[in-house]
Amino acid sequence: WKIDVGFANFTKAFTDENLRGPLLQVAAWTLTFALASVATTFVMGLFLAITFNRQDLRGKRIYRILIILPYAFPVFLSGLVWSGLLNPEFGFINQTLFGGAQIPWLTDPWLAKFSVLLVNLWLGFPYMFLVCTGALQSLPEELDEAARVDGASAWRIFRSIKLPLLLVSVAPLLISTFAFNFNNFNVIFMLTSGGPRFSGTTMDIGATDILITMVYKVAFGGGAGRDYGLASALAILIFIIVAVISAWSFKMTKSLEEVNS
């Protein structure tokens, strides 16, 4: 059988009352999750890279090996481990660190979002640490020495010299990291499965779902939830959103190249 659907699936995504509200909430959270993940991992990775890039620091190799260990574990396995650690009743964090308190890390909407960002920070900062370490080591030392001779403080040297030069080489990687986190299926699905579930819809969509996990549930959900046409339409929308944001970001990063001139 052949059915000419046209734009019916795109129309359904924004007109179906059972889907429109959750879709907008999921889209907003997806953008927030991607931006927050990039910002937190970059700040943490840059801070550690600066800390362990000192020439007089002993045991730098050991510290660097320990820092990149989270990057060596599979994401889906780490998600399952953290899901157990954050269990409200039996998790290590509640039982040991909080004296047996039953904090709903994965069942409260806001705490679940915080938990997802925290776990993604733990998984993502080693990559940023490696990137920032390489970028810092490639910066010419003459600029640093000249700035110190002129009386510039360490913070002024970092803010006015190192950070702009660092962003020239790191900005494309930040954009690619944003695109990756926009579709970071493993962390969300293995940690919370998208929950806790929204109460205003009959579809299996939750507070920590991002667009890609929502597409998975629409396409492969049980029962009447299998709607491949709608899932394909949503996947196209994801592609358009990521493409537009990435194109705009690359256009904005061209201004950073003026630093080298």
KOLLOMAR-879487 format. One record per residue: x, y, z of N, C-alpha, C in turn; residue in three letters. Coordinates in steps of 0.1 Angstrom, whole numbers, plus 5000, padded with zeros to 4 digits. Layout:
% KOLLOMAR-879487
XYZXYZXYZala...
This chain:
% KOLLOMAR-879487
500849885000500050005000500950125000trp500550224992501250354992500250464996lys500750545005499950655010500750785009ile500150885002500851015000500551095012asp501651105021501451175033501751325032val502751365024503051505023503651565036gly503051675040503551735052502651705064phe501851605063500951565074501651545087ala502751475087503551445099504051565105asn504651665097505051785102503951865109phe502851865102501651935108501151875121thr501251745121500851675134501651705145lys502951725143503951755154503551885161ala502951975154502752115159501252135162phe500352045157498952065159498251965169thr498851855170498351745179498551795194asp497451815201497551865215498251765224glu498251645220498851535228500451535226asn500851605216502251605212502851745212leu502051845209502651985207503352035220arg502652025231503152075244504452005248gly504451875249505651805252506751825242pro506451845229507451865219508251995222leu507452105225508052235228508952225240leu508452155251509252145263510552065261gln510351955253511551875250512551945241val512052025232512952105223513752205232ala513052275241513652375250514752305258ala514352195264515352125273516552065265trp516252025252517351975244518352085241thr517952205238518852315236519552355249leu518852355260519452385273520452285276thr520152155274521052045278522352055269phe522252085256523352085248524252205251ala523652325253524452445257525152425270leu524352375280524952365294526052255294ala525852155286526852045286528152095280ser528052175269529252235263529952335273val529152415279529752515288530452455300ala529752365307530252305319531552215316thr531452135306532652055302533852135298thr533552245290534652325286535352405298phe534452455306535052525318535852435327val535252315330535952215338537252165331met537152135318538352085311539452195310gly539052325308540052425307540652455320leu539852455331540452475344541452365348phe541152245345542052135348543352135339leu543052175327544252185318545252295322ala544652405327545552515332546252475345ile545552405353546052355366547252265364thr547052165355548052055354548952085342phe549052215337549952245327551152325332asn551352335345552452395351553752315349arg554852385346556052315344556652255356gln556352325368556952275380556152175388asp555052125382554152035388554751895387leu554851825398555351685398554251585396arg554451475389553551375387552451415378gly552651495368551651545358551151425350lys551951335347551451225338550451135346arg550651115359549751035367548451105368ile548451235371547251315372546451315359tyr547151335348546451335335545851205332arg546451095335545950965333544650945341ile544650985354543450975362542351065357leu542651175352541651265347540851215335ile541651145326540951095314540350955315ile540350905327539750765329538350765326leu537450865330536050855326535850845311pro536750905304536650905289536850765283tyr537550675291537850545286536750445288ala535750475296534650385298533450415288phe532850305284531650325275530550405281pro529950495273528950585279527750515284val527350405277526150335281526350265294phe527650215296527950145309528050245320leu528650365318528650465328527350515332ser526350525322525050565325524350475335gly524550345332523950245341524550245355leu525850265356526450275369525950395377val525950505370525450625377523950615381trp523150545373521750515376521650445389ser522550345391522550275404523050365416gly524050445413524650535424523550635428leu522750685419521750785422520350725426leu520350595428519050535432518550595445asn517350645446516850715458516950625471pro516650495470516550415481517850335484glu518550285474519650205476520950255471phe520950375465522150425458523250465468gly524450455463525650495472525550635476phe525150725467525250865471524250905482ile523050855482522150885492522450805505asn522850685504523150605516524450635523gln525450675515526750705521526950855523thr526750925513527151075513526051155520leu524851115520523751195526523051115538phe523751015543523250955556521950885554gly521650825543520450745542519250825537gly519450955533518351035528517850985515ala516550995513515950945500515751065491gln516751115485516751225476516351175462ile515251225456514751175443515551225431pro516851185430517751235420517151205406trp516451095404516051055390514551065388leu513851095399512351095398511751235399thr512451325404512051465405512451535392asp511551605385511951665372513251755372pro513351845382514451935382515751865387trp515651775397516751695401517251605390leu516351545383516751455372517451525361ala517051655358517851735348519251765354lys519251805366520551825373521451705372phe520851585375521651465375522151435361ser521351455351521851425338522951515334val522851645337523951735334525251705342leu525051655355526251625363526951495357leu526151395353526751275348527451315334val526751395326527351425313528651515315asn528751595326529951665329531051565333leu530751465340531751365344532251295332trp531351265322531751195310532451285300leu532151415300532651495289533851585292gly534151605305535251695308536651635304phe536851505304538151455300538551495285pro537551485277537751525263538151675262tyr537451755269537751905268539151925275met539451845285540851855291541951825281phe541751725273542751685263542851795253leu541651845248541651945238542352075243val541952115255542552245260543952225263cys544452115268545852095271546652105258thr546252045248546952055235546952195230gly545852265231545752405226546652495235ala546652475248547552555256549052535253leu549452415251550752385248551252435234gln550252465226550652515212550752665212ser550352735223550452885224551952925225leu552353025218553753075220554053125234pro555153085240555453135253555953275253glu556353325241556853465240555853565244glu554553535240553453635244553253645259leu553353525265553153525280554353605287asp555553575282556653645288556653795286glu556253835273556153985270555054045279ala553953985281552854035289553254055304ala554053965309554553975323555554085324arg556354105314557254215314556554355314val555454355307554554475307553754495320asp553854405329553154415342551754355342gly551354275332550054215332549954105343ala548754105349548553995359548253865352ser548253755360547953625355546553615349ala545553685356544153685351544053765338trp544753875337544753955325545353885313arg546453815316547153735305546253635300ile545453565309544553455305543353515297phe542753625302541553675296541853745283arg542953815282543253905270544053835260ser544853735264545853675254545553525252ile545553445263545453305261544053255257lys542953315263541653265260541253305246leu541453425240541153445226541953355217pro543253335219543953245211543453105212leu543053065224542552925226541252905219leu540453005219539152985212539252975197leu540353035191540453025177540552875172val541352795180541452655177540452565183ser539852605194538852515201537452545196val537152655191535752695187535052585178ala535752535167535052435159534752305167pro535652275176535352155185534252175194leu534052295199532852325207531652315199leu531652355187530452345178530152195176ile531152115173530851975171530451905184ser530951955196530451895208529051935211thr528652055207527252095208526352005200phe526751975187525951885179525851745185ala526951705191526951565197526051565209phe526051665217525251665229523751685225asn523551755214522151765210521451635207phe522251535203521751405200522451295209asn522651335222523351245231522351145237asn522151045229521050945233521450865245phe522750815246523150715255522950765270asn523350885273523350935286521950945291val521051005283519651025287518950885289ile519050805279518350675279518850585290phe520050575292520650485302520450535316met520450665318520350715331518850735336leu518050795328516650825333515550765323thr515950715312515050675301514050785297ser514550905299513651025296512751065307gly512650995318511751025329512151135337gly511351185347510051135349509051185339pro508051105337507051115326506151235327arg505851305316504951415317503551365320phe502851445328501451405331500351455322ser500751545313499651605304499651545291gly500151425289500151355276500051205278thr499451135268499450985269500650925263thr501551005257502750945251503750935261met504750845259505750815268506950915266asp506651035271507651145270507851205284ile509151225287509351275301510151405301gly510451445314511151575316512551575311ala513251465311514651465307514851415292thr513751385286513851345272514451455263asp515351425254515751525244515151475231ile515251555220514551525208514951385203leu516151345204516551215198515951095206ile515851105219515151005227513651005224thr513151125222511651135219511451065205met512251085196512151025182512250875184val513150825192513250675194511950625200tyr511350695210510150645216508950645206lys508950755198507850765188507950645178val509150615174509350515163509350375168ala509850355180509950215185509250185198phe508450285202507650265215506650145213gly506250095225505349985224503950025220gly503149935215501749955212501550055201gly500650155203500350255193501350355192ala502450345200503450445199504350435187gly504250335179505150315168504650395156arg505250515154504850595143506150635135asp506450565125507750585118507650715110tyr506550745105506450875097506650995106gly506050995117506151115126507651115131leu508151005134509550995139510551045128ala510251015116511151065105510951215103ser509751265105509551405104510351485115ala510251425127511051485139512551475137leu512951365131514451355128514851465118ala514051485108514351595098514451735105ile513551755114513551885122514851895130leu515251785136516451785144517651825135ile517651765123518751795114518751945110phe517551995107517452135104517952225115ile517552195127517952275139519452275141ile520052155141521452145143522252215132val521752195119522452255108522452415109ala521252465112521152615113522052665124val521952605136522752655147524252635144ile524652525138526052505135526552605125ser525752635114526152725104526252865110ala525352905119525453035125526653045134trp526952935141528152935150529452945143ser529552875131530752885123530953025118phe529753085114529853225109530353315120lys529853295132530353385143531753355147met532253235146533653205149534653265140thr534253315128535153375119535753505125lys534953565133535453685140536653665149ser536753535154537853505163539153495155leu539053475142540253465134541053595133glu540353705136540953835136542053845147glu541953755157542953755168544353725163val544453645152545753605147546353715138asn545453815133545953915124546754025131ser
